[in-house]
Each structure stands twice: as structure tokens, then as C-alpha cells.
Amino acid sequence: MPPRDRPLDIDALIVMDDRVLLLEIKDWNGVLTCNGDMWLVDDRPRGRSPVYSVAHKARVLGKVIRDAIPGFQFYVDSAVLMTGTAGPATLPPGEADRIFTVAQLPTIVDPVRRSSLLESQPLRPRKAHSYGPEFDRLTKTSRRFKPKEVDWDGYRVVQENLFVHPKAVWSEHRSVLKQDSRHSAILSFGLQYWL
């Protein structure tokens, strides 16, 4: 992101033919309502509307992309993708129409059917996804993009896949305590089987 700005948490970035779509993913279950710009699930506060926050991220990211990729003039769009049972039925239209479900993803990525959910964009001789190598360079080699560090009960992974089960049932990773790296541990991730 711009040098002195706070980092942006990006859940998903889809480079399509006519735009870049930035998605905020929420796996919420229950009844989604709002009180002003505050969202609630089953009357429990979930914070400010992610529709507004992902729109802000899209504006910032759009500037970063246009500054880094010469000739890139595509719109950076935004939406919230709901993966749980919570849906937009009780939200005002300005927010509800920026919320999609997993079942709507095939429509969003289909250039012919997309206009039923997203605003049409101008036709251009070059497709946004044709800038793939430039996006790879920007997101993989730039100091502006890096994966978010995951916190596992105060530990962070410093070496991945020390051991991987031959059938990928579990994997082990070296980790250190975030507050004092002299303390290390092995984190084990795997499938859970219930008998």
C-alpha cells in the first residue's frame, strides 16, 4: 500500500476481463440486520458495514494498481461475499446489492450474465486479466503485498512443513512465541476424524 498507510486486509482479489473485483469474505450465520452503518448478526454487533470498508480498500488499491501498472485503466470494484447463512434481505438496497453469496459466484465471473449483479463496464481492446504477469509482479515481488501473519495462541509459524504426513493427514510447522522468540513449539495441523 502507499508507504505510510496502514496495511489493508484483502480477502480475495479477482482480476476479471472488465474489472478487478475485491471481495470481503464473511462467514456469518444467523439473521443479518443493521443499525445505521453498524451490522448485527442475531442482534450481536459485528462492526461497521463491510460494504463501506471494502469500497474504501478498492479505492486505495485502485490507485496502487494504476500507479504500478502502466496503462491499466480498469475499474476496481468491491463486494461482500457471504459464505454462511447470513444474507442481505433486511439491509438497505445500497448495501444489499453489494452482497453476494457463493451460489452467485458463477454469475459474477460469467461475462454474459454478470451485468445482472454488477454494473457494466466499458469495453476495452485489452482485457484486465491480460495484465496477469504485471499483477504477479506487483503482488508477489512488491514490498507492498505480503501474506497476513497468522497468530496461533500467541505463536507464529517460522518454518512451514517440517513434516507432512505421506497422505497429507497432518503437517507440522516450527513456530515461535511472538512476544519472545526464544520459546519455540511445533504446531500440528491436520484433518479431524470423528468416530
Residue pairs with C-beta under 8 A, 6 or more apart in sequence:
1 7
1 8
1 60
1 61
1 64
1 144
2 60
2 63
2 64
5 60
8 57
8 60
8 61
9 57
9 148
10 22
10 57
10 61
11 23
11 24
11 25
11 81
12 22
12 23
12 25
12 81
13 20
13 21
13 22
13 23
13 61
13 139
14 20
14 21
14 22
14 23
14 109
15 128
15 129
15 131
15 132
15 135
16 109
16 111
16 128
16 129
17 111
17 127
17 128
17 129
18 74
18 75
18 111
18 114
18 121
18 122
18 123
18 124
18 127
18 128
19 74
19 75
19 76
19 77
19 118
19 121
19 128
20 61
20 62
20 65
20 74
20 75
20 76
20 77
20 128
21 77
21 78
21 79
21 108
21 118
22 54
22 57
22 58
22 61
22 76
22 77
22 78
22 79
23 54
23 78
23 79
23 80
23 81
24 50
24 53
24 54
24 57
24 78
24 79
24 80
24 81
25 80
25 81
25 83
26 46
26 50
26 80
26 81
26 82
26 83
26 84
26 86
27 82
27 83
27 84
28 41
28 46
28 82
28 84
28 85
28 86
29 41
29 84
29 85
29 86
30 41
30 42
30 84
30 85
30 86
31 41
31 42
31 86
31 90
32 39
32 40
32 41
32 82
32 86
32 87
32 88
32 89
32 90
32 91
33 39
33 40
33 41
33 43
33 90
33 91
34 40
34 49
34 90
34 91
34 92
34 95
37 48
37 49
37 52
38 45
38 46
38 47
38 48
38 49
39 45
39 46
39 47
39 48
39 49
39 50
40 46
41 86
49 95
50 80
51 78
51 79
51 80
51 94
51 95
51 98
51 99
54 78
54 79
54 80
55 78
55 98
57 78
58 76
58 77
58 78
59 76
61 76
62 75
62 76
64 144
65 72
65 76
65 135
65 138
66 72
66 73
68 134
68 138
68 142
68 144
69 131
69 134
69 135
69 138
71 126
72 128
72 131
72 134
73 124
74 121
74 124
74 128
75 121
77 118
77 119
78 98
79 98
79 99
79 100
79 108
79 118
80 98
80 99
80 100
81 99
81 100
81 101
81 102
81 105
82 88
82 99
82 100
82 101
82 102
83 101
83 102
87 99
87 101
88 95
88 96
88 97
88 99
89 96
91 99
100 108
100 117
104 117
107 113
107 114
107 116
107 117
108 114
108 117
108 118
138 144
138 145
139 145
149 156
150 156
150 157
151 178
152 175
152 187
154 177
154 178
154 179
155 175
155 176
155 177
155 178
155 185
155 187
156 175
156 176
156 178
157 173
157 174
157 175
157 187
158 174
158 175
158 176
159 173
159 174
160 171
160 173
161 171
161 172
161 173
162 172
162 173
162 174
162 186
163 171
163 172
164 170
164 171
164 172
165 171
165 190
169 190
169 191
170 188
170 189
170 190
170 191
171 188
171 189
171 190
172 186
172 187
172 188
172 189
173 186
173 187
173 188
173 189
174 184
174 186
175 184
175 185
175 186
175 187
176 182
176 183
176 184
176 185
177 183
177 184
177 185
